Amino acid sequence: MNTEATNTAREIQRMFGSNYYAATLLLPKAIRDDIFIFYAFVRLADEIIDNATDENSASEELAFFSAAWKKMYHTGEGTDTILRAFRRVCLQHDIAYTETTDFLSAMQTDLVIKRYDTYSDLQAYMYGSAEIIGVMLTKVFGCQDEAALPYAQALGEAMQLTNFLRDIREDYIDRGRVYLPQDLLHKHSVKEGDLLKDPSTPEVRSLLEELCGKAESLYTYAQQGITLLPRNVQPAVRTAAALYREIIRELTRKKYNIPNEKIRFSKLKKTYIALLYGYVKTN
């Protein structure tokens, strides 16, 4: 195992995915290191899109990244240490190349699609950006039970929907994206400009209440499948789910007012949740 790549990947997750990082620390070391690598691959592709100065340059950079990954996966040739380490993770855990490209295709979608007409349309995007991540992670966790896959996909969808609800302002202002389905905006009589109002309008709060309820239902369903995973990874998965679900509950406590700043939790609160779901719920 490439220690340099693992250390770099660990730092990437610590910097960009603090909730995931807190949960990952509960995993056995061998699995934990593979998750660091897995997260780094995903984050590197995601950062190409989110930090794009223009769509053409981002598309070219993502194409270069994807080509380097294709060559690395199939031949082992290339100099990027994260890609080399991720290839090892994929081969070790039987992750198919097409599963990784389902994710990369979703990243490409972000460059050309800024609005989704219906929740079904959004779900098609979330399959590649989140659900397939859950599928691949079950393999890294060592789960051989295919019955766990629908729950893993539901958890991925729940977490992605949580991201959309948490990052409404950032996505709209910085990236020109609105992930909330257009038909739901119309249903609740919400115009896109209403999403920036502080405090939120009653219509926006009604919209968020419906979508937070959808996320809560997904978390409840996904929770049932965690017991199908190997016992030694269950605390980490429960903790990750709980940390993300807490974002939805914080929005609920704020009466569905869109916060001006991204919802973040203190180290103390993360530690409490990690202890509660990583230890108390296991014993």
KOLBA-468618 format. One record per residue (C-alpha): residue number from 1; residue in three letters; chain; x, y, z. Coordinates in steps of 0.1 Angstrom, whole numbers. Example, Ala and Ser with C-alpha at 12.3 -4.5 7.8 and 13.67 -1.06 7.14 Angstrom:
% residues 2
(1; "ALA"; "A"; (123; -45; 78));
(2; "SER"; "A"; (137; -11; 71));
% end
This chain:
% residues 283
(1; "MET"; "A"; (0; 0; 0));
(2; "ASN"; "A"; (13; 34; -10));
(3; "THR"; "A"; (16; 53; 23));
(4; "GLU"; "A"; (22; 87; 6));
(5; "ALA"; "A"; (-10; 83; -14));
(6; "THR"; "A"; (-30; 72; 17));
(7; "ASN"; "A"; (-17; 102; 38));
(8; "THR"; "A"; (-26; 126; 9));
(9; "ALA"; "A"; (-60; 110; 6));
(10; "ARG"; "A"; (-66; 112; 43));
(11; "GLU"; "A"; (-58; 149; 43));
(12; "ILE"; "A"; (-82; 155; 14));
(13; "GLN"; "A"; (-110; 139; 33));
(14; "ARG"; "A"; (-102; 157; 65));
(15; "MET"; "A"; (-102; 190; 46));
(16; "PHE"; "A"; (-133; 185; 24));
(17; "GLY"; "A"; (-155; 159; 41));
(18; "SER"; "A"; (-153; 165; 78));
(19; "ASN"; "A"; (-185; 145; 85));
(20; "TYR"; "A"; (-173; 116; 65));
(21; "TYR"; "A"; (-139; 119; 81));
(22; "ALA"; "A"; (-153; 116; 116));
(23; "ALA"; "A"; (-172; 85; 106));
(24; "THR"; "A"; (-143; 70; 86));
(25; "LEU"; "A"; (-121; 70; 118));
(26; "LEU"; "A"; (-144; 44; 133));
(27; "LEU"; "A"; (-135; 18; 106));
(28; "PRO"; "A"; (-108; -9; 109));
(29; "LYS"; "A"; (-75; 5; 96));
(30; "ALA"; "A"; (-73; -15; 64));
(31; "ILE"; "A"; (-108; -5; 54));
(32; "ARG"; "A"; (-103; 30; 67));
(33; "ASP"; "A"; (-73; 36; 44));
(34; "ASP"; "A"; (-92; 23; 14));
(35; "ILE"; "A"; (-121; 47; 22));
(36; "PHE"; "A"; (-96; 76; 23));
(37; "ILE"; "A"; (-84; 67; -12));
(38; "PHE"; "A"; (-120; 62; -24));
(39; "TYR"; "A"; (-131; 96; -11));
(40; "ALA"; "A"; (-100; 113; -26));
(41; "PHE"; "A"; (-109; 100; -61));
(42; "VAL"; "A"; (-144; 112; -58));
(43; "ARG"; "A"; (-134; 146; -44));
(44; "LEU"; "A"; (-107; 152; -71));
(45; "ALA"; "A"; (-133; 148; -98));
(46; "ASP"; "A"; (-159; 168; -79));
(47; "GLU"; "A"; (-135; 197; -74));
(48; "ILE"; "A"; (-128; 199; -111));
(49; "ILE"; "A"; (-165; 207; -116));
(50; "ASP"; "A"; (-171; 229; -85));
(51; "ASN"; "A"; (-140; 251; -90));
(52; "ALA"; "A"; (-145; 256; -127));
(53; "THR"; "A"; (-138; 291; -140));
(54; "ASP"; "A"; (-156; 282; -172));
(55; "GLU"; "A"; (-174; 251; -185));
(56; "ASN"; "A"; (-151; 244; -215));
(57; "SER"; "A"; (-119; 243; -194));
(58; "ALA"; "A"; (-137; 222; -167));
(59; "SER"; "A"; (-149; 198; -194));
(60; "GLU"; "A"; (-114; 195; -208));
(61; "GLU"; "A"; (-99; 189; -174));
(62; "LEU"; "A"; (-125; 163; -165));
(63; "ALA"; "A"; (-119; 146; -198));
(64; "PHE"; "A"; (-81; 145; -191));
(65; "PHE"; "A"; (-88; 131; -156));
(66; "SER"; "A"; (-112; 105; -170));
(67; "ALA"; "A"; (-87; 94; -197));
(68; "ALA"; "A"; (-59; 91; -171));
(69; "TRP"; "A"; (-82; 70; -150));
(70; "LYS"; "A"; (-92; 48; -179));
(71; "LYS"; "A"; (-56; 41; -188));
(72; "MET"; "A"; (-47; 35; -151));
(73; "TYR"; "A"; (-76; 12; -145));
(74; "HIS"; "A"; (-70; -10; -175));
(75; "THR"; "A"; (-32; -10; -178));
(76; "GLY"; "A"; (-18; 3; -145));
(77; "GLU"; "A"; (1; 30; -164));
(78; "GLY"; "A"; (3; 65; -152));
(79; "THR"; "A"; (20; 87; -126));
(80; "ASP"; "A"; (-9; 99; -105));
(81; "THR"; "A"; (-5; 83; -70));
(82; "ILE"; "A"; (-42; 87; -60));
(83; "LEU"; "A"; (-54; 71; -93));
(84; "ARG"; "A"; (-29; 42; -88));
(85; "ALA"; "A"; (-41; 37; -52));
(86; "PHE"; "A"; (-77; 38; -63));
(87; "ARG"; "A"; (-70; 12; -90));
(88; "ARG"; "A"; (-57; -11; -63));
(89; "VAL"; "A"; (-89; -5; -42));
(90; "CYS"; "A"; (-111; -12; -73));
(91; "LEU"; "A"; (-93; -44; -82));
(92; "GLN"; "A"; (-91; -56; -46));
(93; "HIS"; "A"; (-128; -51; -40));
(94; "ASP"; "A"; (-142; -60; -75));
(95; "ILE"; "A"; (-154; -25; -84));
(96; "ALA"; "A"; (-162; -24; -121));
(97; "TYR"; "A"; (-147; 3; -143));
(98; "THR"; "A"; (-183; 11; -155));
(99; "GLU"; "A"; (-193; 18; -119));
(100; "THR"; "A"; (-166; 45; -116));
(101; "THR"; "A"; (-176; 60; -150));
(102; "ASP"; "A"; (-212; 62; -139));
(103; "PHE"; "A"; (-200; 86; -113));
(104; "LEU"; "A"; (-177; 105; -137));
(105; "SER"; "A"; (-206; 109; -162));
(106; "ALA"; "A"; (-227; 125; -134));
(107; "MET"; "A"; (-199; 150; -129));
(108; "GLN"; "A"; (-199; 158; -166));
(109; "THR"; "A"; (-237; 163; -163));
(110; "ASP"; "A"; (-231; 192; -138));
(111; "LEU"; "A"; (-215; 211; -166));
(112; "VAL"; "A"; (-244; 210; -189));
(113; "ILE"; "A"; (-276; 206; -168));
(114; "LYS"; "A"; (-283; 233; -142));
(115; "ARG"; "A"; (-320; 226; -136));
(116; "TYR"; "A"; (-341; 194; -132));
(117; "ASP"; "A"; (-378; 194; -142));
(118; "THR"; "A"; (-389; 166; -119));
(119; "TYR"; "A"; (-377; 146; -89));
(120; "SER"; "A"; (-374; 116; -112));
(121; "ASP"; "A"; (-350; 136; -134));
(122; "LEU"; "A"; (-330; 145; -103));
(123; "GLN"; "A"; (-329; 109; -93));
(124; "ALA"; "A"; (-313; 99; -126));
(125; "TYR"; "A"; (-285; 123; -118));
(126; "MET"; "A"; (-283; 112; -82));
(127; "TYR"; "A"; (-278; 76; -93));
(128; "GLY"; "A"; (-244; 85; -108));
(129; "SER"; "A"; (-235; 111; -83));
(130; "ALA"; "A"; (-245; 93; -51));
(131; "GLU"; "A"; (-263; 60; -54));
(132; "ILE"; "A"; (-235; 42; -73));
(133; "ILE"; "A"; (-211; 55; -46));
(134; "GLY"; "A"; (-232; 35; -20));
(135; "VAL"; "A"; (-230; 5; -42));
(136; "MET"; "A"; (-192; 7; -46));
(137; "LEU"; "A"; (-187; 13; -8));
(138; "THR"; "A"; (-206; -18; 1));
(139; "LYS"; "A"; (-179; -37; -18));
(140; "VAL"; "A"; (-151; -19; 0));
(141; "PHE"; "A"; (-168; -27; 32));
(142; "GLY"; "A"; (-166; -64; 23));
(143; "CYS"; "A"; (-204; -69; 20));
(144; "GLN"; "A"; (-213; -98; -3));
(145; "ASP"; "A"; (-251; -96; 3));
(146; "GLU"; "A"; (-268; -80; -27));
(147; "ALA"; "A"; (-298; -74; -6));
(148; "ALA"; "A"; (-279; -45; 10));
(149; "LEU"; "A"; (-276; -26; -23));
(150; "PRO"; "A"; (-310; -9; -24));
(151; "TYR"; "A"; (-304; 4; 11));
(152; "ALA"; "A"; (-270; 16; 2));
(153; "GLN"; "A"; (-284; 34; -28));
(154; "ALA"; "A"; (-312; 50; -7));
(155; "LEU"; "A"; (-285; 62; 18));
(156; "GLY"; "A"; (-266; 78; -11));
(157; "GLU"; "A"; (-297; 95; -23));
(158; "ALA"; "A"; (-306; 107; 12));
(159; "MET"; "A"; (-271; 122; 16));
(160; "GLN"; "A"; (-271; 138; -18));
(161; "LEU"; "A"; (-305; 153; -12));
(162; "THR"; "A"; (-292; 166; 21));
(163; "ASN"; "A"; (-263; 182; 3));
(164; "PHE"; "A"; (-287; 200; -21));
(165; "LEU"; "A"; (-308; 213; 8));
(166; "ARG"; "A"; (-278; 224; 28));
(167; "ASP"; "A"; (-261; 241; -2));
(168; "ILE"; "A"; (-290; 259; -18));
(169; "ARG"; "A"; (-275; 294; -17));
(170; "GLU"; "A"; (-240; 282; -26));
(171; "ASP"; "A"; (-251; 262; -56));
(172; "TYR"; "A"; (-274; 290; -69));
(173; "ILE"; "A"; (-250; 320; -63));
(174; "ASP"; "A"; (-217; 304; -70));
(175; "ARG"; "A"; (-225; 279; -96));
(176; "GLY"; "A"; (-259; 289; -111));
(177; "ARG"; "A"; (-274; 255; -102));
(178; "VAL"; "A"; (-308; 247; -87));
(179; "TYR"; "A"; (-311; 211; -78));
(180; "LEU"; "A"; (-346; 215; -63));
(181; "PRO"; "A"; (-370; 201; -90));
(182; "GLN"; "A"; (-388; 227; -110));
(183; "ASP"; "A"; (-422; 210; -106));
(184; "LEU"; "A"; (-419; 212; -69));
(185; "LEU"; "A"; (-410; 249; -70));
(186; "HIS"; "A"; (-441; 255; -91));
(187; "LYS"; "A"; (-462; 233; -68));
(188; "HIS"; "A"; (-452; 255; -38));
(189; "SER"; "A"; (-453; 288; -58));
(190; "VAL"; "A"; (-416; 294; -53));
(191; "LYS"; "A"; (-395; 315; -77));
(192; "GLU"; "A"; (-358; 309; -78));
(193; "GLY"; "A"; (-351; 343; -65));
(194; "ASP"; "A"; (-372; 334; -34));
(195; "LEU"; "A"; (-344; 310; -24));
(196; "LEU"; "A"; (-322; 339; -15));
(197; "LYS"; "A"; (-346; 357; 8));
(198; "ASP"; "A"; (-338; 359; 45));
(199; "PRO"; "A"; (-359; 349; 63));
(200; "SER"; "A"; (-374; 324; 39));
(201; "THR"; "A"; (-409; 329; 26));
(202; "PRO"; "A"; (-437; 306; 37));
(203; "GLU"; "A"; (-437; 291; 2));
(204; "VAL"; "A"; (-400; 282; 4));
(205; "ARG"; "A"; (-404; 268; 39));
(206; "SER"; "A"; (-432; 246; 26));
(207; "LEU"; "A"; (-410; 234; -2));
(208; "LEU"; "A"; (-382; 225; 21));
(209; "GLU"; "A"; (-405; 208; 45));
(210; "GLU"; "A"; (-416; 184; 17));
(211; "LEU"; "A"; (-380; 177; 6));
(212; "CYS"; "A"; (-367; 173; 42));
(213; "GLY"; "A"; (-395; 148; 48));
(214; "LYS"; "A"; (-384; 129; 16));
(215; "ALA"; "A"; (-348; 128; 30));
(216; "GLU"; "A"; (-360; 116; 64));
(217; "SER"; "A"; (-380; 88; 48));
(218; "LEU"; "A"; (-349; 78; 28));
(219; "TYR"; "A"; (-327; 77; 60));
(220; "THR"; "A"; (-353; 56; 78));
(221; "TYR"; "A"; (-354; 31; 50));
(222; "ALA"; "A"; (-317; 30; 46));
(223; "GLN"; "A"; (-312; 24; 83));
(224; "GLN"; "A"; (-328; -10; 79));
(225; "GLY"; "A"; (-300; -22; 56));
(226; "ILE"; "A"; (-270; -13; 78));
(227; "THR"; "A"; (-274; -45; 97));
(228; "LEU"; "A"; (-267; -64; 64));
(229; "LEU"; "A"; (-232; -49; 64));
(230; "PRO"; "A"; (-202; -66; 81));
(231; "ARG"; "A"; (-205; -58; 118));
(232; "ASN"; "A"; (-171; -40; 120));
(233; "VAL"; "A"; (-182; -13; 95));
(234; "GLN"; "A"; (-217; -7; 109));
(235; "PRO"; "A"; (-207; 19; 135));
(236; "ALA"; "A"; (-190; 40; 109));
(237; "VAL"; "A"; (-220; 38; 85));
(238; "ARG"; "A"; (-245; 46; 112));
(239; "THR"; "A"; (-224; 76; 123));
(240; "ALA"; "A"; (-221; 90; 88));
(241; "ALA"; "A"; (-258; 86; 83));
(242; "ALA"; "A"; (-266; 102; 116));
(243; "LEU"; "A"; (-242; 132; 109));
(244; "TYR"; "A"; (-259; 139; 76));
(245; "ARG"; "A"; (-294; 133; 90));
(246; "GLU"; "A"; (-286; 159; 117));
(247; "ILE"; "A"; (-283; 185; 89));
(248; "ILE"; "A"; (-320; 178; 79));
(249; "ARG"; "A"; (-330; 180; 116));
(250; "GLU"; "A"; (-312; 213; 120));
(251; "LEU"; "A"; (-331; 227; 90));
(252; "THR"; "A"; (-363; 215; 107));
(253; "ARG"; "A"; (-353; 232; 139));
(254; "LYS"; "A"; (-347; 264; 119));
(255; "LYS"; "A"; (-383; 260; 107));
(256; "TYR"; "A"; (-370; 254; 71));
(257; "ASN"; "A"; (-353; 289; 68));
(258; "ILE"; "A"; (-324; 286; 44));
(259; "PRO"; "A"; (-293; 295; 64));
(260; "ASN"; "A"; (-270; 322; 51));
(261; "GLU"; "A"; (-240; 299; 59));
(262; "LYS"; "A"; (-235; 262; 54));
(263; "ILE"; "A"; (-247; 242; 84));
(264; "ARG"; "A"; (-216; 229; 102));
(265; "PHE"; "A"; (-213; 210; 135));
(266; "SER"; "A"; (-187; 215; 162));
(267; "LYS"; "A"; (-160; 188; 169));
(268; "LEU"; "A"; (-178; 182; 202));
(269; "LYS"; "A"; (-211; 175; 185));
(270; "LYS"; "A"; (-195; 152; 159));
(271; "THR"; "A"; (-177; 134; 187));
(272; "TYR"; "A"; (-210; 130; 206));
(273; "ILE"; "A"; (-227; 116; 175));
(274; "ALA"; "A"; (-198; 93; 168));
(275; "LEU"; "A"; (-198; 80; 203));
(276; "LEU"; "A"; (-236; 75; 203));
(277; "TYR"; "A"; (-239; 58; 170));
(278; "GLY"; "A"; (-204; 42; 169));
(279; "TYR"; "A"; (-204; 27; 204));
(280; "VAL"; "A"; (-237; 30; 223));
(281; "LYS"; "A"; (-258; 18; 194));
(282; "THR"; "A"; (-235; -12; 189));
(283; "ASN"; "A"; (-235; -24; 225));
% end
